Amino acid sequence: MLGRIGVEGVDALYDDIPESVKLEGELSLPSAMSEEEVRAFFERLSSRNVPLTVFAGCGALDRYTPSVVPYITQRSEFLTSYTPYQAEISQGTLRYIFEYQSMMCALTGLDVSNACMYDGPTAAAEAARMSIACTKKKTRVLLSKTLLPSVVKVIQTYSRAEGWPISFIDEDEGQTSLRSLAELLLEGDVAGVIVPEINRYGIIEDHGGFADRIHTAGALLVEYCDPSSLCVIKSPAEWGADIAVGDGQSLGVPLSWGGPYVGFMTCRMDFVRKMPGRIVGQTVDSEGRRCFVLTLQAREQHIRREKATSNICSNESLMALWVTVYLSLMGPEGMKRVNDLSYDGAHRLCDLLLSTGKFEKAFDRPFLCEFTLRPKVDVETLQEALLKAGFFGAVSVGDGLVSFCVTERRTREEIDALVKVVEGL
């Protein structure tokens, strides 16, 4: 193999790596341990973690998880299953994916869902690629400046690798500017426009008039959503969106130090053949019984490289199961209750923080569970005081602003305790 690629030895494969970062000598590995010793080691390690009360959002919400959800998802028939190519022996897996797709379509109001993407940012990047594929000769994608930074960075990574340009829509008083969007559309060559339903400041954006202008320009509208909020705010379909993407983490998936998450994507039926990821369809078997199959996609698409719909070859179906069980347990009334509690808690905290005199409003816009303020005290001092008291909040979102988030898990006592810390600054 070395001869075939024209190098003399294995070391030559690493010539491009600076010597200063290469490991010298052997790895410093501990001696072997018994099972009990390994358990004790990790217990000592985990004891060093300092649990904090979470008042932060920014795309990851500290939601309540019903105890039965992890119990069901840890059953061996779910935990060990992979891709259900053989429908004859995968009906259970195929059915829950079908149910997941149905629920995501119900939330977003769009026709078809895939199952599923790695996380919200990669789903958004795939939607950008999909917009280009659907509009054919157009190559430019417009991103709102009010999107989460993590979403923007992943889309930029895709664009650099694949060579399609990005332009940014300005913000106006904390939300995507319709005027700026109209000006950019007039420049032409726009394939897709990605805007957030709830943006980086926690503001619920008003996208009235967006779809008409975007469709007149021959482009697609992509809404980046928090799916847990879609029970109480307008759906992407109601805004006239062609594609909806986001992260299902807010549907009962624990924060878990950053993963695993589950990106979702739904779209209008017109674009289903350009949709990445797997799609499960319902049909009947030879005896007329209801059954489920992978549809509109051959396995070979995953080895077609640049000709494939997507280079994401795996999925997050175990997390899709988690979301499906959560939504089944919560139901419409439970989801509305979650949002009511979050709304009440967030507005109470916002009012109390403003009453301390240590903050002022950054925007006069509607919000659900997350909001942004302008502190009158030093941001680092504020964050250090909160951390010392056991709170994770006041996340910097740029321009000297900080954000707070309140979910249904936060109690009145916790809110009052955080406010007391602020009052002592």
KARADA-V685180 format. One record per backbone hydrogen bond with DSSP energy under -1.0 kcal/mol. NH is the residue of the N-H (numbers start at 1). CO is the residue of the C=O. Records with the same first field share a line. If there is no record, write none. Layout:
# KARADA-V685180
NH->CO + CO
This chain:
# KARADA-V685180
5->1
7->2
13->10
14->11
15->12
17->14
21->18
29->27
38->34
39->35
40->36
41->37
42->38
43->39
44->40
45->41
46->42
47->43
48->45
49->46
53->390
55->392
63->61
69->66
72->68
73->69
74->70
75->72
78->75
79->75
80->76
85->83
87->85
89->86
90->87
94->90
95->91
96->92
97->93
98->94
99->95
100->96
101->97
102->98
103->99
104->100
105->101
106->102
107->103
108->104
109->105
112->267
114->265
115->278
117->263
123->119
124->120
125->121
126->122
127->123
128->124
129->125
130->126
131->127
132->128
133->129
134->130
135->131
140->189
141->165
142->192
143->167
144->194
145->169
147->144
152->148
153->149
154->150
155->151
156->152
157->153
158->154
159->155
160->156
161->157
162->158
163->159
167->141
169->143
172->175
175->172
177->170
181->177
182->178
183->179
184->180
185->181
186->182
188->185
191->140
192->140
193->220
194->142
195->222
197->224
199->203
200->146
202->199
204->366
205->197
210->207
213->209
214->210
215->211
216->212
217->213
218->215
219->214
220->191
222->193
223->243
224->195
225->245
229->226
230->227
232->229
233->229
237->108
239->235
240->237
241->236
242->221
243->221
244->266
245->223
246->264
248->262
251->248
253->249
258->255
263->117
264->246
266->244
267->112
268->242
271->268
272->269
274->271
275->272
281->293
283->291
285->289
288->285
291->283
293->281
295->279
301->298
302->299
303->300
304->301
307->304
308->305
320->316
321->317
322->318
323->319
324->320
325->321
326->322
327->323
328->324
329->325
330->326
331->327
334->330
335->331
336->332
337->333
338->334
339->335
340->336
341->337
342->338
343->339
344->340
345->341
346->342
347->343
348->344
349->345
350->346
351->347
352->348
353->349
354->350
355->351
357->354
360->374
371->404
373->402
374->360
376->358
382->378
383->379
384->380
385->381
386->382
387->383
388->384
389->385
390->387
391->386
392->53
395->403
397->401
401->398
402->373
403->395
404->371
405->55
406->369
410->407
415->411
416->412
417->413
418->414
419->415
420->416
421->417
422->418
423->419
424->420
425->422
